[in-house]
Amino acid sequence: MDKPTEQNHQDVKKHVRSHLIIAAAVTIGTILTIWTSQTNFGSFSLNVAMTIAIAAVQAFMVAGFFMHLLSEKKMIYSFLIFTAVFFVVQMGVTIWARSPGNEVQIRAHAQ
């Protein structure tokens, strides 16, 4: 087994530092997500969009750096792109459905 070298030690320090920075960014993102979810920005759609955007950035940081997906092959990127497109479409449909005039009316049937 190779003896630890100064280069290996530097590599480990570099990775630990980057993981600590990402952990701090995810923590700040969590605080921002909670803040945006409890603050009224004028419309429900804007609140949801801001909260989801922050959560998406957090998910990218966790998946990309902690799970090392940024250095993976084409197949992983294909799945990530498909998931992102699917997510954006679903959020678009949700926001469109919640916009004025598009809300589904649910009426109680009188018995």
N, C-alpha and C positions, 0 to 999 in steps of 0.2 A: 504494500500500500504506500502511496506517495506521502512524503512528509509534508506537513503544512508549509506553504511558502508565504512570503510577504504578498505576492500577487493574489493568492487565494484569500488571504485575510482582507485585502483591499476589496476584492469582489464581494465577499460576504458583507462587509461594511456598506458597500454601495447598495446592495439589495435591501439590507435592513433599513437604510435611510430612505430609499424610495418607498418601501412598504409603510414606514411611519408617516411619510408625507401623504400617501394615499389614504391611510387610516384617518389622519386629521381632516383631509378633504371630505371623506365620507361622513365623519362626525359633524362637520360644519353643514354639509348637505342635509343631514337628518334634522338638524336644528332649523335650517331654512324651510324644509318640507313641513315641519310642524307649524312654523310661523305662517307660511303661506296658506296652509289648510285652515287656520283659525282667523285669518285676516280677510275682510271683505274688500275685494278690488272692484266692486261695482257689478259684476255678473258672476253667476255660478260657473259659466263656461270658462271665463278667464281664470278663476280660482283653480278649477280642475286642470286647465292647461299648464299653469305655472307649477302646480304641485307635481304633475306628471313629468314635466320637463326636468325638474330637479331630480326626481326619482330615476329618470332615464339616464341622466349623467352619472348618478351614483351607481346604477347597475353596470354602466359601461366601465367605470373605474374598477369595480369589484371583479367583473368578468375579465376585463382586459389585463389587469395587473395582478390581482391576487390569484386568479385562476390561470394566468399565463396564456390567455387566448390570443393576445396580440402577436404572439410568436408562433401560432399554429398554422396549419395548412389551409388550403383553399376550401376544403369541405366544411371546416368550422366557420369560415367567413360566409359561406353560402347559407348555413343554418342561421347565423346571426342576422344576415341581411333579410332573409325570409321572415324571421321573428320580428325584426324591427318594422318591416313593411306591414305585416299583419297587425302589429300593435297600433301603428299609426292609423291604419284604416279603421280599426275597431274604435279608437278614441275619436276619430272624425265622425263616425256614425253616432257615437254616444253624444258628442257635443251637438251635432246636427239635430238629433232627436230631442235634445233638451232646449233647443232654441225656440223663441216665441212662435206660436202658430203650428209647431210640429209636435207638441206634446200629445201623447195618447191620453184620451179621456177614459177614465174607468168609472163607470156608474154602478151604483148598487141597485140591484133589481128589487123592487117592492114586492112583498109577498102578500 
